């Protein structure tokens, strides 16, 4: 059995709810692939079927009469004919055996007297229009998804554009939302404290209300923010501009997973708790001790969870002195900051290194991937692949595509923005200076955890491990040779690889 596909949509008002011709064709091809139907021709026209005399319809009829095809695949009988003349033609062709089969994804038909009777009604009745509205709307959503457009209300950080019917970045909320992800990525937040943060920073939901706790984790898990869409369990590529990078998103997923595991809650909040471990590998705990004089101190000591331990406790004021000494090593004053900024800017102006070639290579691969995706769809439509295989392969290719896009963005951003990164680094050195000046203890622990890791308590000493490039700053003499730190620190574009 050979089939001809026929799709139609008129520009008339009452046809607005009908699928576009493009959507009809896609649906019909997928339908044919699923049903393993052979297609010999695909015809479409943008004319109303209320009046007889459509050109393409006439072509289809003569195509069938000549015996080049013996069946029709069409979205619904109302696409085929909506006037008695054309309807009668079709019925007559069925009667004569010229049309041996007709397939409609949303209308059941078989060439029996009852079937023909139903068909005749379908041809004449606009009632079917209404009946199929619901199904059509659903298919319309799927077509939107296929085109990479979210068919529903945009999530927080995006806006529905009523004019283009697309999704725009909410310029107001997107930066805050990015910060929201970054905050969580520090690992310092619970969902609860992240909600507090959102409220303090006035990050409001789509309906301009405070974010609910349940929305926090939903937002953190939403792939929409990296340019994908999850619709009925399947991941699709979206046309919306990503708000956050895949790297950041992946980091957040890791933390969500970690925090999802059960853990004990802390009874007290001690300022420097969580900053360091004992040299034996066990965690450090803190407790209050009252002296005979009535004065109260905080002691940090080994929990001895990993067996006996020789390490002694450390009193908080001594620890605080040691912390300040470390901060002093990287502290940059406001005056120095100004000079460093000036030097960096001068260097940036000189720097002419471009990454055009790298970017071009990546873009070439990207273009190849597009072709692969198209081919994959063709293969799928031809019925060679099962839906499962198709989805799996498509997902793999989409992941690679995302990676490439990210790399291009990386080079473009770092190539152009190393100055920004270097400035951020320098600013953090200045922040050490500010923390010292204000004696802000509560902000010190998160700051110290950002600029180093695996700090230890050993011989009543805090043994600090700098995170590069902070080690360079700590080891550098005064005044800072910021230029060489920046070069060694991985900020400049030449350290970027493809
Ligand atoms: Zn210990």
Boltz pocket constraint, residues with backbone or C-beta under 6 A from the ligand:
constraints:
  - pocket:
      binder: B
      contacts: [[A, 278], [A, 279], [A, 280], [A, 281], [A, 282], [A, 302], [A, 303], [A, 304], [A, 307], [A, 308], [A, 309], [A, 310], [A, 311]]
      max_distance: 6.0
